[in-house]
């Protein structure tokens, strides 16, 4: 094979790899929220992951507070335990009942979840570590977008509030609040719950693992074929000599 071609391929692969790493760093620079499985519906339950990257060179993240607006009237929030971290869900009585996503009156709503690192646990200093905080919440309100302001606390006492919401057509703010888009409730009145979402996620993971296994097997077979072809070429050259 042409050595110049190999060099060009190596340079291209390196450039793509570096660009991918830089893109990943930029994309993960903020505290963000994403959903596990299918998009959650208004009036249903959703499994949400809040991803927290560390951004301080000389300080570690040791606390995360996720706030829920009282007007959302979310009456149930559960969290997935994280080794080395404790979590506390706060519910607050509402001055007057508020209709939730199922059009039912709620008199006490979840207003925050706080994750706190115990001694020895943290999201390490620098810009190479992050932690996912998984929660389920419901019934979800009848809004198009769930806004979940968050406060990130470092072990040097500094706090960063991720609570800014961009106006329509405006650029992304410096400290955007994590958000989750909600789908309208199904026409039959049913909506997704966390169990359905988790099952969907598990099924997707299984499919992904199978695809990766098949892809790896294909690469092995291809490599064996390439080796056999190269051997045949060398044998032909020796015979010619």
C-alpha positions as CSV (number, residue, x, y, z in Angstrom):
1,X,0.0,0.0,0.0
2,X,1.2,3.5,-0.8
3,X,3.0,4.9,2.3
4,X,1.7,8.4,1.5
5,X,-1.8,7.2,1.6
6,X,-1.3,5.6,5.0
7,X,0.2,8.8,6.4
8,X,-2.8,10.8,5.1
9,X,-5.2,8.4,6.6
10,X,-3.4,8.6,10.0
11,X,-3.5,12.4,10.0
12,X,-7.2,12.4,9.1
13,X,-8.1,9.9,11.8
14,X,-6.1,12.0,14.4
15,X,-7.8,15.2,13.3
16,X,-11.3,13.6,13.6
17,X,-10.4,12.2,17.0
18,X,-9.2,15.5,18.4
19,X,-12.2,17.3,17.0
20,X,-14.5,14.7,18.7
21,X,-12.9,15.2,22.0
22,X,-13.0,18.9,21.8
23,X,-16.7,18.8,20.8
24,X,-17.5,16.4,23.7
25,X,-15.8,18.8,26.1
26,X,-17.7,21.8,24.8
27,X,-21.1,20.0,24.8
28,X,-20.7,18.7,28.4
29,X,-19.6,22.0,29.9
30,X,-23.0,22.8,31.5
31,X,-25.2,21.0,34.0
32,X,-27.8,19.3,31.7
33,X,-30.9,17.1,32.0
34,X,-31.8,14.3,29.7
35,X,-34.4,11.5,29.7
36,X,-34.0,7.8,29.9
37,X,-35.9,6.0,27.2
38,X,-39.0,7.5,25.7
39,X,-39.9,11.1,25.9
40,X,-42.0,11.6,29.1
41,X,-45.5,12.8,28.7
42,X,-47.5,15.4,30.5
43,X,-49.5,13.8,33.3
44,X,-47.1,10.8,33.4
45,X,-43.9,9.9,35.0
46,X,-40.4,10.4,33.6
47,X,-36.9,9.1,34.3
48,X,-34.5,12.0,34.1
49,X,-30.7,12.1,34.3
50,X,-29.0,15.3,35.5
51,X,-25.4,15.3,34.4
52,X,-23.0,17.5,36.4
53,X,-19.5,18.1,35.0
54,X,-16.7,19.6,37.2
55,X,-15.4,22.9,35.8
56,X,-13.0,24.1,38.5
57,X,-9.3,23.3,38.1
58,X,-8.6,23.4,41.8
59,X,-11.9,22.5,43.4
60,X,-14.3,19.4,43.4
61,X,-18.0,19.3,43.3
62,X,-19.5,18.1,46.6
63,X,-23.2,19.1,46.4
64,X,-26.0,19.4,43.8
65,X,-29.5,20.9,44.4
66,X,-32.2,20.4,41.9
67,X,-35.2,22.7,42.3
68,X,-38.8,22.0,41.2
69,X,-41.3,24.9,40.8
70,X,-44.2,24.6,43.2
71,X,-46.6,25.3,40.3
72,X,-45.5,22.0,38.7
73,X,-47.3,20.3,41.5
74,X,-45.1,17.2,41.3
75,X,-46.0,15.0,44.2
76,X,-43.5,12.2,43.8
77,X,-39.7,12.2,43.1
78,X,-37.4,9.2,43.6
79,X,-33.7,9.1,43.2
80,X,-31.2,6.4,42.4
81,X,-28.7,5.9,45.2
82,X,-25.1,6.8,44.4
83,X,-22.2,5.2,46.5
84,X,-20.7,7.9,48.7
85,X,-23.5,10.4,48.2
86,X,-26.7,11.0,50.3
87,X,-29.9,12.5,48.9
88,X,-32.9,14.3,50.4
89,X,-36.2,15.0,48.8
90,X,-38.1,18.1,50.2
91,X,-41.8,18.4,49.9
92,X,-43.5,21.7,50.7
93,X,-47.2,22.4,51.6
94,X,-48.8,24.7,49.0
95,X,-50.7,27.8,50.1
96,X,-53.6,26.7,47.8
97,X,-54.2,23.4,45.9
98,X,-52.6,23.3,42.5
99,X,-53.8,21.1,39.6
100,X,-51.2,18.6,38.4
101,X,-50.7,17.1,35.0
102,X,-53.6,14.8,35.6
103,X,-55.9,17.7,36.6
104,X,-55.9,16.6,40.2
105,X,-55.5,18.9,43.2
106,X,-52.1,18.7,44.9
107,X,-51.7,20.3,48.4
108,X,-48.0,19.3,48.9
109,X,-45.4,19.3,46.2
110,X,-41.7,18.3,45.8
111,X,-39.7,21.5,45.7
112,X,-36.1,20.2,45.7
113,X,-33.8,17.2,45.8
114,X,-30.3,17.7,47.3
115,X,-27.4,15.3,46.7
116,X,-24.5,15.7,49.1
117,X,-21.1,14.0,48.8
118,X,-19.8,12.2,51.9
119,X,-16.1,12.3,53.0
120,X,-14.0,10.7,50.3
121,X,-16.6,11.2,47.6
122,X,-16.7,14.0,45.0
123,X,-16.6,15.0,41.4
124,X,-12.9,15.5,41.2
125,X,-11.2,18.8,40.4
126,X,-10.3,19.7,36.8
127,X,-12.4,19.2,33.7
128,X,-12.2,15.5,33.2
129,X,-14.9,14.1,35.6
130,X,-18.7,14.2,35.8
131,X,-21.5,12.5,37.7
132,X,-25.0,11.4,36.6
133,X,-27.8,11.9,39.1
134,X,-30.9,9.8,38.1
135,X,-34.4,10.6,39.3
136,X,-38.0,9.8,38.4
137,X,-40.7,12.4,38.8
138,X,-44.5,12.6,38.4
139,X,-47.1,13.4,37.8
140,X,-45.5,15.7,35.3
141,X,-47.1,19.1,34.7
142,X,-49.1,20.1,31.6
143,X,-46.2,22.2,30.2
144,X,-44.1,21.8,27.0
145,X,-40.8,22.1,28.9
146,X,-39.8,21.2,32.4
147,X,-37.2,23.6,33.8
148,X,-35.1,22.3,36.6
149,X,-32.8,25.0,38.1
150,X,-29.7,23.5,39.7
151,X,-27.1,24.8,42.2
152,X,-23.6,23.2,42.0
153,X,-21.4,23.6,45.1
154,X,-17.6,23.1,45.2
155,X,-15.5,22.1,48.2
156,X,-13.9,25.6,48.3
157,X,-17.3,27.1,49.1
158,X,-18.0,28.5,45.6
159,X,-21.5,27.9,44.2
160,X,-22.7,28.1,40.6
161,X,-26.4,28.5,39.8
162,X,-27.7,26.9,36.6
163,X,-31.0,28.8,36.4
164,X,-31.0,31.0,33.3
165,X,-33.7,30.4,30.7
166,X,-33.0,31.7,27.2
167,X,-35.7,33.9,25.5
168,X,-37.1,32.8,22.2
169,X,-34.5,33.4,19.4
170,X,-31.8,34.5,21.9
171,X,-28.4,32.9,22.3
172,X,-27.9,30.4,25.1
173,X,-27.1,32.1,28.4
174,X,-23.9,31.5,30.3
175,X,-25.6,29.4,33.0
176,X,-28.6,27.7,31.4
177,X,-31.0,25.8,33.5
178,X,-31.4,22.0,32.8
179,X,-34.6,21.4,30.8
180,X,-36.6,18.4,29.6
181,X,-39.2,18.6,26.8
182,X,-42.5,16.9,27.6
183,X,-44.8,15.3,25.1
184,X,-48.6,15.8,25.1
185,X,-50.6,13.1,26.9
186,X,-51.7,10.3,24.7
187,X,-55.1,10.6,23.1
188,X,-56.3,7.6,25.1
189,X,-55.5,9.5,28.3
190,X,-52.6,7.2,29.2
191,X,-49.0,8.4,29.6
192,X,-45.6,6.8,30.1
193,X,-44.4,5.8,33.6
194,X,-40.9,5.1,34.9
195,X,-41.4,1.4,34.6
196,X,-42.1,1.6,30.8
197,X,-39.2,4.0,30.4
198,X,-36.8,1.7,32.2
199,X,-37.9,-1.3,30.1
200,X,-37.4,0.7,26.9
201,X,-33.9,1.7,28.0
202,X,-33.0,-1.9,28.9
203,X,-34.3,-3.1,25.5
204,X,-32.3,-0.4,23.7
205,X,-29.1,-1.4,25.6
206,X,-29.6,-5.0,24.7
207,X,-30.0,-4.1,21.0
208,X,-27.0,-1.8,21.1
209,X,-24.8,-4.5,22.7
210,X,-25.9,-7.0,20.0
211,X,-25.1,-4.5,17.3
212,X,-21.7,-3.8,18.8
213,X,-20.9,-7.6,19.1
214,X,-21.9,-8.1,15.4
215,X,-19.8,-5.1,14.4
216,X,-16.8,-6.4,16.3
217,X,-17.2,-9.9,14.7
218,X,-17.3,-8.3,11.3
219,X,-14.1,-6.4,12.0
220,X,-12.4,-9.6,13.1
221,X,-13.5,-11.5,9.9
222,X,-12.4,-8.6,7.8
223,X,-9.0,-8.5,9.5
224,X,-8.6,-12.3,8.9
225,X,-9.5,-11.8,5.2
226,X,-7.0,-9.0,4.8
227,X,-4.3,-11.1,6.4
228,X,-5.0,-14.0,4.1
229,X,-5.0,-11.7,1.1
230,X,-1.6,-10.2,2.1
231,X,-0.2,-13.7,2.6
232,X,-1.3,-14.7,-0.9
233,X,0.4,-11.7,-2.4
234,X,3.7,-12.4,-0.7
235,X,3.6,-16.1,-1.7
236,X,2.9,-15.0,-5.3
237,X,5.9,-12.7,-5.3
238,X,8.2,-15.3,-3.9
239,X,7.0,-17.8,-6.5
240,X,7.7,-15.3,-9.3
241,X,11.2,-14.7,-8.1
